[in-house]
């Protein structure tokens, strides 16, 4: 039994990060073969938008 079920591990990974720091029992579900799969297929030119430090 899970306290939280996160569907989609694109942005859901950040939720998983914070849930890991709690006592919640959770699972991350992704329909694609790898994390962020739908973003990779949707945007050919997807890049990180934050400036380099």
mmCIF file of the N, C-alpha and C atoms, coordinates in Angstrom:
data_MODEL
# 
_entry.id   MODEL 
# 
loop_
_atom_site.group_PDB 
_atom_site.id 
_atom_site.type_symbol 
_atom_site.label_atom_id 
_atom_site.label_alt_id 
_atom_site.label_comp_id 
_atom_site.label_asym_id 
_atom_site.label_entity_id 
_atom_site.label_seq_id 
_atom_site.pdbx_PDB_ins_code 
_atom_site.Cartn_x 
_atom_site.Cartn_y 
_atom_site.Cartn_z 
_atom_site.occupancy 
_atom_site.B_iso_or_equiv 
_atom_site.pdbx_formal_charge 
_atom_site.auth_seq_id 
_atom_site.auth_comp_id 
_atom_site.auth_asym_id 
_atom_site.auth_atom_id 
_atom_site.pdbx_PDB_model_num 
ATOM 1   N N  . UNK A 1 1  ? 0.851  -1.175 0.000   1.00 0.00 ? 1  UNK A N  1 
ATOM 2   C CA . UNK A 1 1  ? 0.000  0.000  0.000   1.00 0.00 ? 1  UNK A CA 1 
ATOM 3   C C  . UNK A 1 1  ? 0.898  1.240  0.000   1.00 0.00 ? 1  UNK A C  1 
ATOM 4   N N  . UNK A 1 2  ? 0.546  2.188  -0.862  1.00 0.00 ? 2  UNK A N  1 
ATOM 5   C CA . UNK A 1 2  ? 1.307  3.427  -0.979  1.00 0.00 ? 2  UNK A CA 1 
ATOM 6   C C  . UNK A 1 2  ? 0.520  4.598  -0.419  1.00 0.00 ? 2  UNK A C  1 
ATOM 7   N N  . UNK A 1 3  ? 1.224  5.511  0.203   1.00 0.00 ? 3  UNK A N  1 
ATOM 8   C CA . UNK A 1 3  ? 0.607  6.761  0.651   1.00 0.00 ? 3  UNK A CA 1 
ATOM 9   C C  . UNK A 1 3  ? 0.411  7.699  -0.535  1.00 0.00 ? 3  UNK A C  1 
ATOM 10  N N  . UNK A 1 4  ? 1.384  7.661  -1.477  1.00 0.00 ? 4  UNK A N  1 
ATOM 11  C CA . UNK A 1 4  ? 1.366  8.563  -2.631  1.00 0.00 ? 4  UNK A CA 1 
ATOM 12  C C  . UNK A 1 4  ? 1.748  7.788  -3.882  1.00 0.00 ? 4  UNK A C  1 
ATOM 13  N N  . UNK A 1 5  ? 1.020  8.024  -4.973  1.00 0.00 ? 5  UNK A N  1 
ATOM 14  C CA . UNK A 1 5  ? 1.366  7.476  -6.284  1.00 0.00 ? 5  UNK A CA 1 
ATOM 15  C C  . UNK A 1 5  ? 1.576  8.665  -7.213  1.00 0.00 ? 5  UNK A C  1 
ATOM 16  N N  . UNK A 1 6  ? 2.772  8.768  -7.786  1.00 0.00 ? 6  UNK A N  1 
ATOM 17  C CA . UNK A 1 6  ? 3.102  9.860  -8.695  1.00 0.00 ? 6  UNK A CA 1 
ATOM 18  C C  . UNK A 1 6  ? 3.100  9.295  -10.111 1.00 0.00 ? 6  UNK A C  1 
ATOM 19  N N  . UNK A 1 7  ? 2.260  9.862  -10.971 1.00 0.00 ? 7  UNK A N  1 
ATOM 20  C CA . UNK A 1 7  ? 2.166  9.387  -12.348 1.00 0.00 ? 7  UNK A CA 1 
ATOM 21  C C  . UNK A 1 7  ? 2.908  10.364 -13.251 1.00 0.00 ? 7  UNK A C  1 
ATOM 22  N N  . UNK A 1 8  ? 3.901  9.856  -13.950 1.00 0.00 ? 8  UNK A N  1 
ATOM 23  C CA . UNK A 1 8  ? 4.714  10.679 -14.829 1.00 0.00 ? 8  UNK A CA 1 
ATOM 24  C C  . UNK A 1 8  ? 5.985  11.100 -14.109 1.00 0.00 ? 8  UNK A C  1 
ATOM 25  N N  . UNK A 1 9  ? 7.112  10.689 -14.635 1.00 0.00 ? 9  UNK A N  1 
ATOM 26  C CA . UNK A 1 9  ? 8.365  10.982 -13.933 1.00 0.00 ? 9  UNK A CA 1 
ATOM 27  C C  . UNK A 1 9  ? 9.168  12.085 -14.601 1.00 0.00 ? 9  UNK A C  1 
ATOM 28  N N  . UNK A 1 10 ? 8.515  12.904 -15.409 1.00 0.00 ? 10 UNK A N  1 
ATOM 29  C CA . UNK A 1 10 ? 9.194  14.093 -15.908 1.00 0.00 ? 10 UNK A CA 1 
ATOM 30  C C  . UNK A 1 10 ? 9.405  15.039 -14.739 1.00 0.00 ? 10 UNK A C  1 
ATOM 31  N N  . UNK A 1 11 ? 8.423  15.843 -14.455 1.00 0.00 ? 11 UNK A N  1 
ATOM 32  C CA . UNK A 1 11 ? 8.478  16.733 -13.304 1.00 0.00 ? 11 UNK A CA 1 
ATOM 33  C C  . UNK A 1 11 ? 8.208  15.980 -12.005 1.00 0.00 ? 11 UNK A C  1 
ATOM 34  N N  . UNK A 1 12 ? 7.650  14.797 -12.110 1.00 0.00 ? 12 UNK A N  1 
ATOM 35  C CA . UNK A 1 12 ? 7.375  13.982 -10.933 1.00 0.00 ? 12 UNK A CA 1 
ATOM 36  C C  . UNK A 1 12 ? 8.631  13.560 -10.189 1.00 0.00 ? 12 UNK A C  1 
ATOM 37  N N  . UNK A 1 13 ? 9.790  13.603 -10.855 1.00 0.00 ? 13 UNK A N  1 
ATOM 38  C CA . UNK A 1 13 ? 11.037 13.256 -10.178 1.00 0.00 ? 13 UNK A CA 1 
ATOM 39  C C  . UNK A 1 13 ? 11.335 14.199 -9.031  1.00 0.00 ? 13 UNK A C  1 
ATOM 40  N N  . UNK A 1 14 ? 11.005 15.469 -9.194  1.00 0.00 ? 14 UNK A N  1 
ATOM 41  C CA . UNK A 1 14 ? 11.246 16.422 -8.106  1.00 0.00 ? 14 UNK A CA 1 
ATOM 42  C C  . UNK A 1 14 ? 10.344 16.115 -6.913  1.00 0.00 ? 14 UNK A C  1 
ATOM 43  N N  . UNK A 1 15 ? 9.132  15.687 -7.193  1.00 0.00 ? 15 UNK A N  1 
ATOM 44  C CA . UNK A 1 15 ? 8.226  15.291 -6.111  1.00 0.00 ? 15 UNK A CA 1 
ATOM 45  C C  . UNK A 1 15 ? 8.789  14.076 -5.390  1.00 0.00 ? 15 UNK A C  1 
ATOM 46  N N  . UNK A 1 16 ? 9.304  13.120 -6.161  1.00 0.00 ? 16 UNK A N  1 
ATOM 47  C CA . UNK A 1 16 ? 9.918  11.929 -5.577  1.00 0.00 ? 16 UNK A CA 1 
ATOM 48  C C  . UNK A 1 16 ? 11.099 12.272 -4.687  1.00 0.00 ? 16 UNK A C  1 
ATOM 49  N N  . UNK A 1 17 ? 11.880 13.261 -5.090  1.00 0.00 ? 17 UNK A N  1 
ATOM 50  C CA . UNK A 1 17 ? 13.022 13.698 -4.289  1.00 0.00 ? 17 UNK A CA 1 
ATOM 51  C C  . UNK A 1 17 ? 12.576 14.145 -2.902  1.00 0.00 ? 17 UNK A C  1 
ATOM 52  N N  . UNK A 1 18 ? 11.544 14.961 -2.856  1.00 0.00 ? 18 UNK A N  1 
ATOM 53  C CA . UNK A 1 18 ? 11.068 15.463 -1.566  1.00 0.00 ? 18 UNK A CA 1 
ATOM 54  C C  . UNK A 1 18 ? 10.324 14.395 -0.768  1.00 0.00 ? 18 UNK A C  1 
ATOM 55  N N  . UNK A 1 19 ? 9.596  13.515 -1.439  1.00 0.00 ? 19 UNK A N  1 
ATOM 56  C CA . UNK A 1 19 ? 8.920  12.435 -0.731  1.00 0.00 ? 19 UNK A CA 1 
ATOM 57  C C  . UNK A 1 19 ? 9.929  11.492 -0.085  1.00 0.00 ? 19 UNK A C  1 
ATOM 58  N N  . UNK A 1 20 ? 11.077 11.310 -0.733  1.00 0.00 ? 20 UNK A N  1 
ATOM 59  C CA . UNK A 1 20 ? 12.132 10.438 -0.199  1.00 0.00 ? 20 UNK A CA 1 
ATOM 60  C C  . UNK A 1 20 ? 12.629 10.947 1.153   1.00 0.00 ? 20 UNK A C  1 
ATOM 61  N N  . UNK A 1 21 ? 12.510 12.234 1.396   1.00 0.00 ? 21 UNK A N  1 
ATOM 62  C CA . UNK A 1 21 ? 12.970 12.836 2.639   1.00 0.00 ? 21 UNK A CA 1 
ATOM 63  C C  . UNK A 1 21 ? 11.922 12.746 3.747   1.00 0.00 ? 21 UNK A C  1 
ATOM 64  N N  . UNK A 1 22 ? 10.790 12.157 3.448   1.00 0.00 ? 22 UNK A N  1 
ATOM 65  C CA . UNK A 1 22 ? 9.711  12.004 4.431   1.00 0.00 ? 22 UNK A CA 1 
ATOM 66  C C  . UNK A 1 22 ? 9.536  10.523 4.761   1.00 0.00 ? 22 UNK A C  1 
ATOM 67  N N  . UNK A 1 23 ? 8.552  10.237 5.568   1.00 0.00 ? 23 UNK A N  1 
ATOM 68  C CA . UNK A 1 23 ? 8.243  8.848  5.916   1.00 0.00 ? 23 UNK A CA 1 
ATOM 69  C C  . UNK A 1 23 ? 7.132  8.275  5.039   1.00 0.00 ? 23 UNK A C  1 
ATOM 70  N N  . UNK A 1 24 ? 6.806  8.955  3.943   1.00 0.00 ? 24 UNK A N  1 
ATOM 71  C CA . UNK A 1 24 ? 5.742  8.470  3.070   1.00 0.00 ? 24 UNK A CA 1 
ATOM 72  C C  . UNK A 1 24 ? 6.229  7.295  2.223   1.00 0.00 ? 24 UNK A C  1 
ATOM 73  N N  . UNK A 1 25 ? 5.351  6.336  2.039   1.00 0.00 ? 25 UNK A N  1 
ATOM 74  C CA . UNK A 1 25 ? 5.605  5.207  1.164   1.00 0.00 ? 25 UNK A CA 1 
ATOM 75  C C  . UNK A 1 25 ? 5.033  5.585  -0.204  1.00 0.00 ? 25 UNK A C  1 
ATOM 76  N N  . UNK A 1 26 ? 5.891  5.674  -1.242  1.00 0.00 ? 26 UNK A N  1 
ATOM 77  C CA . UNK A 1 26 ? 5.429  6.164  -2.530  1.00 0.00 ? 26 UNK A CA 1 
ATOM 78  C C  . UNK A 1 26 ? 6.012  5.356  -3.680  1.00 0.00 ? 26 UNK A C  1 
ATOM 79  N N  . UNK A 1 27 ? 5.404  5.555  -4.858  1.00 0.00 ? 27 UNK A N  1 
ATOM 80  C CA . UNK A 1 27 ? 5.893  4.926  -6.085  1.00 0.00 ? 27 UNK A CA 1 
ATOM 81  C C  . UNK A 1 27 ? 5.778  5.947  -7.213  1.00 0.00 ? 27 UNK A C  1 
ATOM 82  N N  . UNK A 1 28 ? 6.757  5.922  -8.118  1.00 0.00 ? 28 UNK A N  1 
ATOM 83  C CA . UNK A 1 28 ? 6.732  6.757  -9.316  1.00 0.00 ? 28 UNK A CA 1 
ATOM 84  C C  . UNK A 1 28 ? 6.401  5.859  -10.506 1.00 0.00 ? 28 UNK A C  1 
ATOM 85  N N  . UNK A 1 29 ? 5.396  6.226  -11.282 1.00 0.00 ? 29 UNK A N  1 
ATOM 86  C CA . UNK A 1 29 ? 4.994  5.433  -12.441 1.00 0.00 ? 29 UNK A CA 1 
ATOM 87  C C  . UNK A 1 29 ? 5.249  6.224  -13.719 1.00 0.00 ? 29 UNK A C  1 
ATOM 88  N N  . UNK A 1 30 ? 5.804  5.554  -14.717 1.00 0.00 ? 30 UNK A N  1 
ATOM 89  C CA . UNK A 1 30 ? 6.096  6.186  -16.009 1.00 0.00 ? 30 UNK A CA 1 
ATOM 90  C C  . UNK A 1 30 ? 5.678  5.233  -17.114 1.00 0.00 ? 30 UNK A C  1 
ATOM 91  N N  . UNK A 1 31 ? 4.925  5.728  -18.082 1.00 0.00 ? 31 UNK A N  1 
ATOM 92  C CA . UNK A 1 31 ? 4.489  4.848  -19.174 1.00 0.00 ? 31 UNK A CA 1 
ATOM 93  C C  . UNK A 1 31 ? 5.572  4.664  -20.232 1.00 0.00 ? 31 UNK A C  1 
ATOM 94  N N  . UNK A 1 32 ? 6.521  5.593  -20.301 1.00 0.00 ? 32 UNK A N  1 
ATOM 95  C CA . UNK A 1 32 ? 7.593  5.492  -21.285 1.00 0.00 ? 32 UNK A CA 1 
ATOM 96  C C  . UNK A 1 32 ? 8.669  4.518  -20.840 1.00 0.00 ? 32 UNK A C  1 
ATOM 97  N N  . UNK A 1 33 ? 9.611  4.273  -21.726 1.00 0.00 ? 33 UNK A N  1 
ATOM 98  C CA . UNK A 1 33 ? 10.705 3.350  -21.432 1.00 0.00 ? 33 UNK A CA 1 
ATOM 99  C C  . UNK A 1 33 ? 11.784 3.953  -20.552 1.00 0.00 ? 33 UNK A C  1 
ATOM 100 N N  . UNK A 1 34 ? 11.838 5.293  -20.498 1.00 0.00 ? 34 UNK A N  1 
ATOM 101 C CA . UNK A 1 34 ? 12.833 5.950  -19.664 1.00 0.00 ? 34 UNK A CA 1 
ATOM 102 C C  . UNK A 1 34 ? 12.262 7.257  -19.138 1.00 0.00 ? 34 UNK A C  1 
ATOM 103 N N  . UNK A 1 35 ? 12.929 7.812  -18.163 1.00 0.00 ? 35 UNK A N  1 
ATOM 104 C CA . UNK A 1 35 ? 12.480 9.052  -17.535 1.00 0.00 ? 35 UNK A CA 1 
ATOM 105 C C  . UNK A 1 35 ? 12.457 10.170 -18.559 1.00 0.00 ? 35 UNK A C  1 
ATOM 106 N N  . UNK A 1 36 ? 11.372 10.953 -18.579 1.00 0.00 ? 36 UNK A N  1 
ATOM 107 C CA . UNK A 1 36 ? 11.251 12.078 -19.495 1.00 0.00 ? 36 UNK A CA 1 
ATOM 108 C C  . UNK A 1 36 ? 11.059 11.688 -20.947 1.00 0.00 ? 36 UNK A C  1 
ATOM 109 N N  . UNK A 1 37 ? 10.636 10.474 -21.183 1.00 0.00 ? 37 UNK A N  1 
ATOM 110 C CA . UNK A 1 37 ? 10.502 9.950  -22.547 1.00 0.00 ? 37 UNK A CA 1 
ATOM 111 C C  . UNK A 1 37 ? 9.561  10.788 -23.404 1.00 0.00 ? 37 UNK A C  1 
ATOM 112 N N  . UNK A 1 38 ? 8.446  11.227 -22.853 1.00 0.00 ? 38 UNK A N  1 
ATOM 113 C CA . UNK A 1 38 ? 7.490  12.005 -23.646 1.00 0.00 ? 38 UNK A CA 1 
ATOM 114 C C  . UNK A 1 38 ? 8.076  13.352 -24.053 1.00 0.00 ? 38 UNK A C  1 
ATOM 115 N N  . UNK A 1 39 ? 8.880  13.962 -23.204 1.00 0.00 ? 39 UNK A N  1 
ATOM 116 C CA . UNK A 1 39 ? 9.514  15.241 -23.546 1.00 0.00 ? 39 UNK A CA 1 
ATOM 117 C C  . UNK A 1 39 ? 10.524 15.049 -24.666 1.00 0.00 ? 39 UNK A C  1 
ATOM 118 N N  . UNK A 1 40 ? 11.259 13.960 -24.617 1.00 0.00 ? 40 UNK A N  1 
ATOM 119 C CA . UNK A 1 40 ? 12.265 13.701 -25.651 1.00 0.00 ? 40 UNK A CA 1 
ATOM 120 C C  . UNK A 1 40 ? 11.618 13.491 -27.011 1.00 0.00 ? 40 UNK A C  1 
ATOM 121 N N  . UNK A 1 41 ? 10.453 12.887 -27.032 1.00 0.00 ? 41 UNK A N  1 
ATOM 122 C CA . UNK A 1 41 ? 9.764  12.623 -28.294 1.00 0.00 ? 41 UNK A CA 1 
ATOM 123 C C  . UNK A 1 41 ? 9.016  13.851 -28.810 1.00 0.00 ? 41 UNK A C  1 
ATOM 124 N N  . UNK A 1 42 ? 8.632  14.734 -27.920 1.00 0.00 ? 42 UNK A N  1 
ATOM 125 C CA . UNK A 1 42 ? 7.817  15.884 -28.297 1.00 0.00 ? 42 UNK A CA 1 
ATOM 126 C C  . UNK A 1 42 ? 8.653  17.058 -28.796 1.00 0.00 ? 42 UNK A C  1 
ATOM 127 N N  . UNK A 1 43 ? 9.798  17.307 -28.170 1.00 0.00 ? 43 UNK A N  1 
ATOM 128 C CA . UNK A 1 43 ? 10.595 18.490 -28.490 1.00 0.00 ? 43 UNK A CA 1 
ATOM 129 C C  . UNK A 1 43 ? 11.991 18.084 -28.952 1.00 0.00 ? 43 UNK A C  1 
ATOM 130 N N  . UNK A 1 44 ? 12.243 18.166 -30.243 1.00 0.00 ? 44 UNK A N  1 
ATOM 131 C CA . UNK A 1 44 ? 13.553 17.818 -30.786 1.00 0.00 ? 44 UNK A CA 1 
ATOM 132 C C  . UNK A 1 44 ? 14.651 18.751 -30.293 1.00 0.00 ? 44 UNK A C  1 
ATOM 133 N N  . UNK A 1 45 ? 14.315 20.003 -30.069 1.00 0.00 ? 45 UNK A N  1 
ATOM 134 C CA . UNK A 1 45 ? 15.325 20.989 -29.703 1.00 0.00 ? 45 UNK A CA 1 
ATOM 135 C C  . UNK A 1 45 ? 15.316 21.308 -28.202 1.00 0.00 ? 45 UNK A C  1 
ATOM 136 N N  . UNK A 1 46 ? 14.782 20.425 -27.391 1.00 0.00 ? 46 UNK A N  1 
ATOM 137 C CA . UNK A 1 46 ? 14.701 20.685 -25.952 1.00 0.00 ? 46 UNK A CA 1 
ATOM 138 C C  . UNK A 1 46 ? 16.093 20.837 -25.347 1.00 0.00 ? 46 UNK A C  1 
ATOM 139 N N  . UNK A 1 47 ? 16.297 21.963 -24.685 1.00 0.00 ? 47 UNK A N  1 
ATOM 140 C CA . UNK A 1 47 ? 17.560 22.225 -23.992 1.00 0.00 ? 47 UNK A CA 1 
ATOM 141 C C  . UNK A 1 47 ? 17.262 22.795 -22.617 1.00 0.00 ? 47 UNK A C  1 
ATOM 142 N N  . UNK A 1 48 ? 18.262 22.795 -21.770 1.00 0.00 ? 48 UNK A N  1 
ATOM 143 C CA . UNK A 1 48 ? 18.137 23.364 -20.450 1.00 0.00 ? 48 UNK A CA 1 
ATOM 144 C C  . UNK A 1 48 ? 18.146 24.884 -20.583 1.00 0.00 ? 48 UNK A C  1 
ATOM 145 N N  . UNK A 1 49 ? 17.184 25.556 -19.977 1.00 0.00 ? 49 UNK A N  1 
ATOM 146 C CA . UNK A 1 49 ? 17.015 26.991 -20.147 1.00 0.00 ? 49 UNK A CA 1 
ATOM 147 C C  . UNK A 1 49 ? 17.714 27.830 -19.080 1.00 0.00 ? 49 UNK A C  1 
ATOM 148 N N  . UNK A 1 50 ? 18.334 27.204 -18.114 1.00 0.00 ? 50 UNK A N  1 
ATOM 149 C CA . UNK A 1 50 ? 19.018 27.967 -17.066 1.00 0.00 ? 50 UNK A CA 1 
ATOM 150 C C  . UNK A 1 50 ? 20.424 28.322 -17.531 1.00 0.00 ? 50 UNK A C  1 
ATOM 151 N N  . UNK A 1 51 ? 20.928 29.480 -17.099 1.00 0.00 ? 51 UNK A N  1 
ATOM 152 C CA . UNK A 1 51 ? 22.285 29.864 -17.520 1.00 0.00 ? 51 UNK A CA 1 
ATOM 153 C C  . UNK A 1 51 ? 23.343 29.003 -16.844 1.00 0.00 ? 51 UNK A C  1 
ATOM 154 N N  . UNK A 1 52 ? 24.439 28.837 -17.510 1.00 0.00 ? 52 UNK A N  1 
ATOM 155 C CA . UNK A 1 52 ? 25.563 28.102 -16.935 1.00 0.00 ? 52 UNK A CA 1 
ATOM 156 C C  . UNK A 1 52 ? 26.233 28.955 -15.869 1.00 0.00 ? 52 UNK A C  1 
ATOM 157 N N  . UNK A 1 53 ? 26.709 28.309 -14.847 1.00 0.00 ? 53 UNK A N  1 
ATOM 158 C CA . UNK A 1 53 ? 27.427 29.040 -13.783 1.00 0.00 ? 53 UNK A CA 1 
ATOM 159 C C  . UNK A 1 53 ? 28.892 28.729 -13.833 1.00 0.00 ? 53 UNK A C  1 
# 
